[in-house]
Amino acid sequence: MKLEYTILKYLSERDDGRFVELTTVHEDYSSLMEAVEELKGRNLIVVEDAGRDFSRFGISNDRPKSIKAKIKLNGRAYFHSMKGIEQIKQELRGRRRNRWNLTHFLSF
């Protein structure tokens, strides 16, 4: 779920109507592909078909390929809802720390 959020954030920040290169978002190519396929399956992003079949020339198709995608309107709405949840989680973490500090000082 964290990787999907990172991908949507990356696409949202660089949205200019063109496809954006995603291979630099995460170092693990296989997990990146799984996350992209998950987002594509939920109709949140559009992935550019950037694959040529080189098997006729004796070149394996198992090599890492360029992944280009762009965010859809559904993806933007989902990202903003996730962004709100992340902000709420951060606020709660901050409150927990403050509460712990306050109880620490009141215990003396």
C-alpha positions in Angstrom: 0.0 0.0 0.0 2.9 2.3 0.7 4.3 1.8 -2.8 1.0 2.5 -4.4 0.8 5.8 -2.4 4.3 6.7 -3.5 3.5 6.0 -7.2 0.3 8.1 -7.1 2.2 10.9 -5.3 5.0 10.8 -7.9 2.5 10.9 -10.8 0.3 13.6 -9.2 3.3 15.9 -8.6 4.5 15.5 -12.2 1.1 15.5 -14.0 1.2 17.6 -17.2 -0.9 15.3 -19.4 2.1 13.2 -20.6 3.3 9.8 -19.6 5.8 9.9 -16.7 8.8 7.5 -16.3 8.3 5.4 -13.2 11.4 3.2 -13.1 13.2 5.6 -10.7 10.4 5.5 -8.1 11.5 2.2 -6.5 14.6 0.1 -6.8 12.9 -3.3 -6.8 11.5 -3.7 -10.3 9.3 -6.7 -9.6 7.5 -5.0 -6.7 7.1 -1.8 -8.7 5.5 -3.8 -11.6 3.1 -5.5 -9.1 2.1 -2.1 -7.7 1.6 -0.6 -11.2 -0.5 -3.6 -12.2 -2.6 -3.2 -9.1 -3.2 0.5 -9.8 -3.9 -0.2 -13.4 -6.4 -3.0 -12.4 -8.2 -0.6 -10.1 -8.4 1.9 -13.0 -6.4 4.6 -11.2 -3.6 5.0 -13.8 -3.0 4.5 -17.5 0.2 2.6 -18.5 1.8 3.2 -21.8 2.5 0.1 -23.8 6.2 0.4 -24.2 7.2 -3.1 -25.0 8.5 -4.6 -28.2 8.8 -8.3 -28.5 12.5 -9.1 -29.1 12.1 -12.9 -28.7 12.4 -13.3 -32.5 15.9 -11.9 -32.3 17.0 -14.2 -29.5 16.7 -11.5 -26.8 14.9 -12.4 -23.6 11.8 -10.5 -22.7 12.6 -10.9 -18.9 14.7 -7.7 -18.8 13.5 -4.6 -17.0 11.5 -2.4 -19.3 10.7 1.3 -19.1 7.4 1.9 -17.3 5.6 5.0 -18.3 2.2 6.0 -16.8 -0.1 8.9 -16.1 -2.7 9.4 -13.4 -6.4 9.3 -14.2 -9.1 11.4 -12.5 -10.1 8.4 -10.4 -6.5 8.1 -9.3 -6.2 11.7 -8.3 -9.3 11.5 -6.2 -8.1 8.3 -4.5 -4.7 9.9 -3.9 -6.2 12.9 -2.2 -8.3 10.7 0.0 -5.2 8.7 1.0 -3.3 11.9 1.5 -5.9 13.0 4.0 -5.6 9.7 5.8 -1.8 10.0 6.0 -2.1 13.5 7.5 -4.5 12.3 10.1 -2.1 9.4 11.0 0.8 11.9 11.3 -1.3 14.1 13.6 -2.2 11.2 15.8 1.4 10.1 16.0 2.4 13.6 17.1 -0.4 13.6 19.7 0.8 10.3 21.1 4.3 11.6 21.5 3.1 14.8 23.2 0.9 12.8 25.5 3.7 10.5 26.4 6.0 13.4 27.2 3.3 15.1 29.3 2.6 11.9 31.3 6.3 11.4 31.7 6.7 14.8 33.4 3.5 14.4 35.5 4.7 11.1 36.9 7.4 12.8 39.0 
